Amino acid sequence: MITGSPGPAPPLVLIVDDNDKNRKLARDVLGAAGLRTLEAASGSAAIALAAEQLPDVILLDLRLPDMDGTDVAIALKRDARTAPIPLVALTAVRTGDDSWLDPAGFAGYLEKPIRVDEFPAQVKRYARTGV
């Protein structure tokens, strides 16, 4: 019996946040929606994990213990392997001025605290797979 191909894998999301509770909430909400997740608590770990796993989207906190989130974004955009991955700033810091997004390579931003009911759909819109 032929059952057809299994279809594309759900998007792989790299969650970068130094706050354990924020990472757990994002992981649990995205996992419940069927997305796969990876986690990093620092900028350097995020850069290494992104190059190794090539996720479909990276959610990047702007305040990390070892690097500024915009510096992480710039480093990821300079690497040919990770440059195509959409970067989404995940932040509680809002200035009302979005001019910093494009020069750092961000596709957009999502505000913290996340809205649990909207978060998976918001993340999927940014993912390279377009699911």
CNS distance restraints for C-alpha pairs under 8 A (distance, minus, plus):
assign (resid  10 and name CA) (resid  34 and name CA) 6.72 0.50 0.50
assign (resid  10 and name CA) (resid  35 and name CA) 5.34 0.50 0.50
assign (resid  10 and name CA) (resid  36 and name CA) 6.47 0.50 0.50
assign (resid  10 and name CA) (resid 131 and name CA) 7.38 0.50 0.50
assign (resid  11 and name CA) (resid  35 and name CA) 5.57 0.50 0.50
assign (resid  11 and name CA) (resid  36 and name CA) 6.14 0.50 0.50
assign (resid  11 and name CA) (resid  55 and name CA) 7.58 0.50 0.50
assign (resid  11 and name CA) (resid  56 and name CA) 5.71 0.50 0.50
assign (resid  11 and name CA) (resid  57 and name CA) 7.71 0.50 0.50
assign (resid  11 and name CA) (resid 124 and name CA) 7.33 0.50 0.50
assign (resid  11 and name CA) (resid 127 and name CA) 6.53 0.50 0.50
assign (resid  11 and name CA) (resid 128 and name CA) 7.85 0.50 0.50
assign (resid  11 and name CA) (resid 129 and name CA) 6.40 0.50 0.50
assign (resid  11 and name CA) (resid 131 and name CA) 7.24 0.50 0.50
assign (resid  12 and name CA) (resid  35 and name CA) 6.35 0.50 0.50
assign (resid  12 and name CA) (resid  36 and name CA) 4.70 0.50 0.50
assign (resid  12 and name CA) (resid  37 and name CA) 5.50 0.50 0.50
assign (resid  12 and name CA) (resid  38 and name CA) 7.38 0.50 0.50
assign (resid  12 and name CA) (resid  55 and name CA) 4.98 0.50 0.50
assign (resid  12 and name CA) (resid  56 and name CA) 5.21 0.50 0.50
assign (resid  12 and name CA) (resid  57 and name CA) 6.82 0.50 0.50
assign (resid  13 and name CA) (resid  35 and name CA) 7.24 0.50 0.50
assign (resid  13 and name CA) (resid  36 and name CA) 6.14 0.50 0.50
assign (resid  13 and name CA) (resid  37 and name CA) 4.70 0.50 0.50
assign (resid  13 and name CA) (resid  38 and name CA) 6.15 0.50 0.50
assign (resid  13 and name CA) (resid  55 and name CA) 5.68 0.50 0.50
assign (resid  13 and name CA) (resid  56 and name CA) 6.01 0.50 0.50
assign (resid  13 and name CA) (resid  57 and name CA) 5.17 0.50 0.50
assign (resid  13 and name CA) (resid  58 and name CA) 5.81 0.50 0.50
assign (resid  13 and name CA) (resid  59 and name CA) 7.24 0.50 0.50
assign (resid  13 and name CA) (resid 127 and name CA) 7.91 0.50 0.50
assign (resid  14 and name CA) (resid  37 and name CA) 5.78 0.50 0.50
assign (resid  14 and name CA) (resid  38 and name CA) 4.67 0.50 0.50
assign (resid  14 and name CA) (resid  39 and name CA) 5.61 0.50 0.50
assign (resid  14 and name CA) (resid  40 and name CA) 7.40 0.50 0.50
assign (resid  14 and name CA) (resid  46 and name CA) 7.80 0.50 0.50
assign (resid  14 and name CA) (resid  50 and name CA) 7.35 0.50 0.50
assign (resid  14 and name CA) (resid  55 and name CA) 6.15 0.50 0.50
assign (resid  14 and name CA) (resid  57 and name CA) 6.43 0.50 0.50
assign (resid  14 and name CA) (resid  58 and name CA) 4.69 0.50 0.50
assign (resid  14 and name CA) (resid  59 and name CA) 6.09 0.50 0.50
assign (resid  15 and name CA) (resid  23 and name CA) 6.51 0.50 0.50
assign (resid  15 and name CA) (resid  26 and name CA) 7.43 0.50 0.50
assign (resid  15 and name CA) (resid  27 and name CA) 7.55 0.50 0.50
assign (resid  15 and name CA) (resid  37 and name CA) 7.03 0.50 0.50
assign (resid  15 and name CA) (resid  38 and name CA) 6.12 0.50 0.50
assign (resid  15 and name CA) (resid  39 and name CA) 4.84 0.50 0.50
assign (resid  15 and name CA) (resid  40 and name CA) 6.31 0.50 0.50
assign (resid  15 and name CA) (resid  58 and name CA) 6.15 0.50 0.50
assign (resid  15 and name CA) (resid  59 and name CA) 4.95 0.50 0.50
assign (resid  15 and name CA) (resid  60 and name CA) 6.48 0.50 0.50
assign (resid  16 and name CA) (resid  23 and name CA) 7.32 0.50 0.50
assign (resid  16 and name CA) (resid  39 and name CA) 5.92 0.50 0.50
assign (resid  16 and name CA) (resid  40 and name CA) 4.81 0.50 0.50
assign (resid  16 and name CA) (resid  41 and name CA) 5.73 0.50 0.50
assign (resid  16 and name CA) (resid  42 and name CA) 6.82 0.50 0.50
assign (resid  16 and name CA) (resid  43 and name CA) 7.47 0.50 0.50
assign (resid  16 and name CA) (resid  46 and name CA) 6.38 0.50 0.50
assign (resid  16 and name CA) (resid  58 and name CA) 7.39 0.50 0.50
assign (resid  16 and name CA) (resid  59 and name CA) 5.93 0.50 0.50
assign (resid  16 and name CA) (resid  60 and name CA) 4.88 0.50 0.50
assign (resid  16 and name CA) (resid  61 and name CA) 5.90 0.50 0.50
assign (resid  17 and name CA) (resid  22 and name CA) 6.90 0.50 0.50
assign (resid  17 and name CA) (resid  23 and name CA) 6.02 0.50 0.50
assign (resid  17 and name CA) (resid  39 and name CA) 7.91 0.50 0.50
assign (resid  17 and name CA) (resid  40 and name CA) 6.54 0.50 0.50
assign (resid  17 and name CA) (resid  41 and name CA) 5.08 0.50 0.50
assign (resid  17 and name CA) (resid  42 and name CA) 6.85 0.50 0.50
assign (resid  17 and name CA) (resid  60 and name CA) 6.66 0.50 0.50
assign (resid  17 and name CA) (resid  61 and name CA) 5.19 0.50 0.50
assign (resid  17 and name CA) (resid  63 and name CA) 7.96 0.50 0.50
assign (resid  17 and name CA) (resid  64 and name CA) 6.81 0.50 0.50
assign (resid  18 and name CA) (resid  23 and name CA) 7.74 0.50 0.50
assign (resid  18 and name CA) (resid  40 and name CA) 7.55 0.50 0.50
assign (resid  18 and name CA) (resid  41 and name CA) 4.23 0.50 0.50
assign (resid  18 and name CA) (resid  42 and name CA) 6.07 0.50 0.50
assign (resid  18 and name CA) (resid  61 and name CA) 7.87 0.50 0.50
assign (resid  18 and name CA) (resid  63 and name CA) 7.98 0.50 0.50
assign (resid  18 and name CA) (resid  64 and name CA) 5.90 0.50 0.50
assign (resid  18 and name CA) (resid  65 and name CA) 6.96 0.50 0.50
assign (resid  19 and name CA) (resid  23 and name CA) 6.38 0.50 0.50
assign (resid  19 and name CA) (resid  41 and name CA) 7.26 0.50 0.50
assign (resid  20 and name CA) (resid  24 and name CA) 6.11 0.50 0.50
assign (resid  20 and name CA) (resid  41 and name CA) 7.83 0.50 0.50
assign (resid  21 and name CA) (resid  25 and name CA) 6.09 0.50 0.50
assign (resid  22 and name CA) (resid  26 and name CA) 6.21 0.50 0.50
assign (resid  23 and name CA) (resid  27 and name CA) 5.97 0.50 0.50
assign (resid  23 and name CA) (resid  39 and name CA) 7.10 0.50 0.50
assign (resid  24 and name CA) (resid  28 and name CA) 5.94 0.50 0.50
assign (resid  25 and name CA) (resid  29 and name CA) 6.05 0.50 0.50
assign (resid  26 and name CA) (resid  30 and name CA) 5.99 0.50 0.50
assign (resid  27 and name CA) (resid  31 and name CA) 5.77 0.50 0.50
assign (resid  27 and name CA) (resid  37 and name CA) 6.24 0.50 0.50
assign (resid  28 and name CA) (resid  32 and name CA) 6.01 0.50 0.50
assign (resid  29 and name CA) (resid  33 and name CA) 6.48 0.50 0.50
assign (resid  29 and name CA) (resid 116 and name CA) 6.58 0.50 0.50
assign (resid  29 and name CA) (resid 119 and name CA) 7.59 0.50 0.50
assign (resid  29 and name CA) (resid 120 and name CA) 7.07 0.50 0.50
assign (resid  30 and name CA) (resid  34 and name CA) 6.49 0.50 0.50
assign (resid  30 and name CA) (resid  35 and name CA) 5.33 0.50 0.50
assign (resid  30 and name CA) (resid  36 and name CA) 7.30 0.50 0.50
assign (resid  30 and name CA) (resid  37 and name CA) 7.46 0.50 0.50
assign (resid  30 and name CA) (resid 119 and name CA) 7.60 0.50 0.50
assign (resid  30 and name CA) (resid 120 and name CA) 5.56 0.50 0.50
assign (resid  31 and name CA) (resid  35 and name CA) 5.07 0.50 0.50
assign (resid  31 and name CA) (resid  36 and name CA) 6.09 0.50 0.50
assign (resid  31 and name CA) (resid  37 and name CA) 7.08 0.50 0.50
assign (resid  33 and name CA) (resid 120 and name CA) 6.41 0.50 0.50
assign (resid  39 and name CA) (resid  46 and name CA) 7.79 0.50 0.50
assign (resid  40 and name CA) (resid  45 and name CA) 5.71 0.50 0.50
assign (resid  40 and name CA) (resid  46 and name CA) 5.29 0.50 0.50
assign (resid  40 and name CA) (resid  49 and name CA) 7.63 0.50 0.50
assign (resid  41 and name CA) (resid  45 and name CA) 6.91 0.50 0.50
assign (resid  41 and name CA) (resid  46 and name CA) 7.44 0.50 0.50
assign (resid  41 and name CA) (resid  64 and name CA) 7.55 0.50 0.50
assign (resid  42 and name CA) (resid  46 and name CA) 6.18 0.50 0.50
assign (resid  42 and name CA) (resid  64 and name CA) 5.74 0.50 0.50
assign (resid  42 and name CA) (resid  65 and name CA) 6.22 0.50 0.50
assign (resid  42 and name CA) (resid  66 and name CA) 6.21 0.50 0.50
assign (resid  42 and name CA) (resid  67 and name CA) 7.41 0.50 0.50
assign (resid  43 and name CA) (resid  47 and name CA) 6.26 0.50 0.50
assign (resid  43 and name CA) (resid  64 and name CA) 6.39 0.50 0.50
assign (resid  43 and name CA) (resid  65 and name CA) 7.72 0.50 0.50
assign (resid  43 and name CA) (resid  66 and name CA) 6.23 0.50 0.50
assign (resid  43 and name CA) (resid  67 and name CA) 5.55 0.50 0.50
assign (resid  43 and name CA) (resid  68 and name CA) 7.54 0.50 0.50
assign (resid  43 and name CA) (resid  69 and name CA) 6.95 0.50 0.50
assign (resid  43 and name CA) (resid  72 and name CA) 5.72 0.50 0.50
assign (resid  44 and name CA) (resid  48 and name CA) 6.37 0.50 0.50
assign (resid  44 and name CA) (resid  66 and name CA) 7.28 0.50 0.50
assign (resid  44 and name CA) (resid  67 and name CA) 7.54 0.50 0.50
assign (resid  44 and name CA) (resid  72 and name CA) 7.65 0.50 0.50
assign (resid  45 and name CA) (resid  49 and name CA) 6.01 0.50 0.50
assign (resid  46 and name CA) (resid  50 and name CA) 5.87 0.50 0.50
assign (resid  46 and name CA) (resid  72 and name CA) 7.93 0.50 0.50
assign (resid  47 and name CA) (resid  51 and name CA) 6.29 0.50 0.50
assign (resid  47 and name CA) (resid  72 and name CA) 6.98 0.50 0.50
assign (resid  47 and name CA) (resid  75 and name CA) 7.54 0.50 0.50
assign (resid  47 and name CA) (resid  76 and name CA) 6.42 0.50 0.50
assign (resid  48 and name CA) (resid  52 and name CA) 6.26 0.50 0.50
assign (resid  49 and name CA) (resid  53 and name CA) 5.86 0.50 0.50
assign (resid  49 and name CA) (resid  54 and name CA) 7.74 0.50 0.50
assign (resid  50 and name CA) (resid  54 and name CA) 5.07 0.50 0.50
assign (resid  50 and name CA) (resid  55 and name CA) 6.29 0.50 0.50
assign (resid  50 and name CA) (resid  82 and name CA) 6.59 0.50 0.50
assign (resid  51 and name CA) (resid  81 and name CA) 6.26 0.50 0.50
assign (resid  51 and name CA) (resid  82 and name CA) 5.94 0.50 0.50
assign (resid  54 and name CA) (resid  81 and name CA) 7.51 0.50 0.50
assign (resid  54 and name CA) (resid  82 and name CA) 6.58 0.50 0.50
assign (resid  54 and name CA) (resid  85 and name CA) 7.48 0.50 0.50
assign (resid  55 and name CA) (resid  85 and name CA) 7.02 0.50 0.50
assign (resid  56 and name CA) (resid  85 and name CA) 6.03 0.50 0.50
assign (resid  56 and name CA) (resid  86 and name CA) 7.16 0.50 0.50
assign (resid  56 and name CA) (resid 127 and name CA) 5.09 0.50 0.50
assign (resid  56 and name CA) (resid 128 and name CA) 5.04 0.50 0.50
assign (resid  56 and name CA) (resid 129 and name CA) 6.55 0.50 0.50
assign (resid  57 and name CA) (resid  85 and name CA) 5.68 0.50 0.50
assign (resid  57 and name CA) (resid  86 and name CA) 5.05 0.50 0.50
assign (resid  57 and name CA) (resid  87 and name CA) 6.12 0.50 0.50
assign (resid  57 and name CA) (resid  88 and name CA) 7.49 0.50 0.50
assign (resid  57 and name CA) (resid 123 and name CA) 7.75 0.50 0.50
assign (resid  57 and name CA) (resid 126 and name CA) 6.56 0.50 0.50
assign (resid  57 and name CA) (resid 127 and name CA) 4.86 0.50 0.50
assign (resid  57 and name CA) (resid 128 and name CA) 6.60 0.50 0.50
assign (resid  58 and name CA) (resid  85 and name CA) 7.09 0.50 0.50
assign (resid  58 and name CA) (resid  86 and name CA) 6.34 0.50 0.50
assign (resid  58 and name CA) (resid  87 and name CA) 4.94 0.50 0.50
assign (resid  58 and name CA) (resid  88 and name CA) 6.07 0.50 0.50
assign (resid  59 and name CA) (resid  87 and name CA) 6.22 0.50 0.50
assign (resid  59 and name CA) (resid  88 and name CA) 4.90 0.50 0.50
assign (resid  59 and name CA) (resid  89 and name CA) 5.93 0.50 0.50
assign (resid  59 and name CA) (resid  90 and name CA) 5.82 0.50 0.50
assign (resid  60 and name CA) (resid  69 and name CA) 6.50 0.50 0.50
assign (resid  60 and name CA) (resid  87 and name CA) 6.90 0.50 0.50
assign (resid  60 and name CA) (resid  88 and name CA) 5.97 0.50 0.50
assign (resid  60 and name CA) (resid  89 and name CA) 4.88 0.50 0.50
assign (resid  60 and name CA) (resid  90 and name CA) 5.33 0.50 0.50
assign (resid  60 and name CA) (resid  91 and name CA) 7.96 0.50 0.50
assign (resid  61 and name CA) (resid  69 and name CA) 6.00 0.50 0.50
assign (resid  61 and name CA) (resid  89 and name CA) 5.89 0.50 0.50
assign (resid  61 and name CA) (resid  90 and name CA) 4.80 0.50 0.50
assign (resid  61 and name CA) (resid  91 and name CA) 5.59 0.50 0.50
assign (resid  62 and name CA) (resid  68 and name CA) 5.89 0.50 0.50
assign (resid  62 and name CA) (resid  69 and name CA) 3.88 0.50 0.50
assign (resid  62 and name CA) (resid  70 and name CA) 6.48 0.50 0.50
assign (resid  62 and name CA) (resid  89 and name CA) 6.62 0.50 0.50
assign (resid  62 and name CA) (resid  90 and name CA) 6.96 0.50 0.50
assign (resid  62 and name CA) (resid  91 and name CA) 6.21 0.50 0.50
assign (resid  63 and name CA) (resid  67 and name CA) 7.51 0.50 0.50
assign (resid  63 and name CA) (resid  68 and name CA) 5.63 0.50 0.50
assign (resid  63 and name CA) (resid  69 and name CA) 5.89 0.50 0.50
assign (resid  64 and name CA) (resid  68 and name CA) 5.84 0.50 0.50
assign (resid  64 and name CA) (resid  69 and name CA) 6.45 0.50 0.50
assign (resid  67 and name CA) (resid  71 and name CA) 6.51 0.50 0.50
assign (resid  67 and name CA) (resid  72 and name CA) 6.74 0.50 0.50
assign (resid  68 and name CA) (resid  72 and name CA) 6.54 0.50 0.50
assign (resid  69 and name CA) (resid  73 and name CA) 6.21 0.50 0.50
assign (resid  69 and name CA) (resid  89 and name CA) 7.94 0.50 0.50
assign (resid  70 and name CA) (resid  74 and name CA) 6.19 0.50 0.50
assign (resid  70 and name CA) (resid 104 and name CA) 5.65 0.50 0.50
assign (resid  71 and name CA) (resid  75 and name CA) 6.20 0.50 0.50
assign (resid  71 and name CA) (resid 104 and name CA) 7.54 0.50 0.50
assign (resid  72 and name CA) (resid  76 and name CA) 6.19 0.50 0.50
assign (resid  73 and name CA) (resid  77 and name CA) 6.20 0.50 0.50
assign (resid  73 and name CA) (resid  87 and name CA) 7.05 0.50 0.50
assign (resid  73 and name CA) (resid 104 and name CA) 5.90 0.50 0.50
assign (resid  73 and name CA) (resid 105 and name CA) 6.18 0.50 0.50
assign (resid  73 and name CA) (resid 106 and name CA) 7.09 0.50 0.50
assign (resid  74 and name CA) (resid  78 and name CA) 6.23 0.50 0.50
assign (resid  74 and name CA) (resid 104 and name CA) 5.40 0.50 0.50
assign (resid  74 and name CA) (resid 105 and name CA) 6.44 0.50 0.50
assign (resid  75 and name CA) (resid  79 and name CA) 6.63 0.50 0.50
assign (resid  76 and name CA) (resid  82 and name CA) 5.47 0.50 0.50
assign (resid  76 and name CA) (resid  83 and name CA) 5.80 0.50 0.50
assign (resid  77 and name CA) (resid  82 and name CA) 6.30 0.50 0.50
assign (resid  77 and name CA) (resid  83 and name CA) 4.07 0.50 0.50
assign (resid  77 and name CA) (resid  84 and name CA) 7.48 0.50 0.50
assign (resid  77 and name CA) (resid 105 and name CA) 6.51 0.50 0.50
assign (resid  78 and name CA) (resid  82 and name CA) 7.85 0.50 0.50
assign (resid  78 and name CA) (resid  83 and name CA) 6.27 0.50 0.50
assign (resid  79 and name CA) (resid  83 and name CA) 5.65 0.50 0.50
assign (resid  80 and name CA) (resid  84 and name CA) 7.64 0.50 0.50
assign (resid  85 and name CA) (resid 128 and name CA) 6.92 0.50 0.50
assign (resid  86 and name CA) (resid 106 and name CA) 7.01 0.50 0.50
assign (resid  86 and name CA) (resid 107 and name CA) 5.90 0.50 0.50
assign (resid  86 and name CA) (resid 126 and name CA) 6.46 0.50 0.50
assign (resid  86 and name CA) (resid 127 and name CA) 6.68 0.50 0.50
assign (resid  86 and name CA) (resid 128 and name CA) 6.90 0.50 0.50
assign (resid  87 and name CA) (resid 105 and name CA) 6.97 0.50 0.50
assign (resid  87 and name CA) (resid 106 and name CA) 4.88 0.50 0.50
assign (resid  87 and name CA) (resid 107 and name CA) 5.60 0.50 0.50
assign (resid  87 and name CA) (resid 108 and name CA) 7.28 0.50 0.50
assign (resid  88 and name CA) (resid 106 and name CA) 5.62 0.50 0.50
assign (resid  88 and name CA) (resid 107 and name CA) 5.75 0.50 0.50
assign (resid  88 and name CA) (resid 108 and name CA) 5.16 0.50 0.50
assign (resid  88 and name CA) (resid 109 and name CA) 4.97 0.50 0.50
assign (resid  88 and name CA) (resid 110 and name CA) 6.92 0.50 0.50
assign (resid  88 and name CA) (resid 126 and name CA) 7.65 0.50 0.50
assign (resid  89 and name CA) (resid 106 and name CA) 6.65 0.50 0.50
assign (resid  89 and name CA) (resid 108 and name CA) 6.38 0.50 0.50
assign (resid  89 and name CA) (resid 109 and name CA) 4.35 0.50 0.50
assign (resid  89 and name CA) (resid 110 and name CA) 6.18 0.50 0.50
assign (resid  90 and name CA) (resid 109 and name CA) 5.78 0.50 0.50
assign (resid  90 and name CA) (resid 110 and name CA) 4.98 0.50 0.50
assign (resid  90 and name CA) (resid 111 and name CA) 5.84 0.50 0.50
assign (resid  90 and name CA) (resid 112 and name CA) 6.50 0.50 0.50
assign (resid  91 and name CA) (resid 109 and name CA) 7.38 0.50 0.50
assign (resid  91 and name CA) (resid 110 and name CA) 6.56 0.50 0.50
assign (resid  91 and name CA) (resid 111 and name CA) 5.19 0.50 0.50
assign (resid  91 and name CA) (resid 112 and name CA) 5.32 0.50 0.50
assign (resid  92 and name CA) (resid 111 and name CA) 5.54 0.50 0.50
assign (resid  92 and name CA) (resid 112 and name CA) 4.63 0.50 0.50
assign (resid  92 and name CA) (resid 113 and name CA) 6.77 0.50 0.50
assign (resid  93 and name CA) (resid 111 and name CA) 7.89 0.50 0.50
assign (resid  99 and name CA) (resid 103 and name CA) 7.64 0.50 0.50
assign (resid 100 and name CA) (resid 104 and name CA) 6.40 0.50 0.50
assign (resid 101 and name CA) (resid 105 and name CA) 6.31 0.50 0.50
assign (resid 101 and name CA) (resid 106 and name CA) 4.94 0.50 0.50
assign (resid 101 and name CA) (resid 107 and name CA) 7.08 0.50 0.50
assign (resid 101 and name CA) (resid 108 and name CA) 6.58 0.50 0.50
assign (resid 102 and name CA) (resid 106 and name CA) 5.56 0.50 0.50
assign (resid 102 and name CA) (resid 107 and name CA) 7.07 0.50 0.50
assign (resid 107 and name CA) (resid 126 and name CA) 7.57 0.50 0.50
assign (resid 110 and name CA) (resid 114 and name CA) 7.42 0.50 0.50
assign (resid 114 and name CA) (resid 119 and name CA) 6.41 0.50 0.50
assign (resid 115 and name CA) (resid 119 and name CA) 5.68 0.50 0.50
assign (resid 116 and name CA) (resid 120 and name CA) 7.71 0.50 0.50
assign (resid 118 and name CA) (resid 122 and name CA) 6.20 0.50 0.50
assign (resid 119 and name CA) (resid 123 and name CA) 6.17 0.50 0.50
assign (resid 120 and name CA) (resid 124 and name CA) 6.11 0.50 0.50
assign (resid 121 and name CA) (resid 125 and name CA) 6.29 0.50 0.50
assign (resid 122 and name CA) (resid 126 and name CA) 7.03 0.50 0.50
assign (resid 123 and name CA) (resid 127 and name CA) 6.47 0.50 0.50
assign (resid 124 and name CA) (resid 130 and name CA) 6.72 0.50 0.50
assign (resid 124 and name CA) (resid 131 and name CA) 6.15 0.50 0.50
assign (resid 125 and name CA) (resid 130 and name CA) 6.42 0.50 0.50
assign (resid 125 and name CA) (resid 131 and name CA) 7.50 0.50 0.50
assign (resid 126 and name CA) (resid 130 and name CA) 7.34 0.50 0.50
assign (resid 127 and name CA) (resid 131 and name CA) 7.37 0.50 0.50
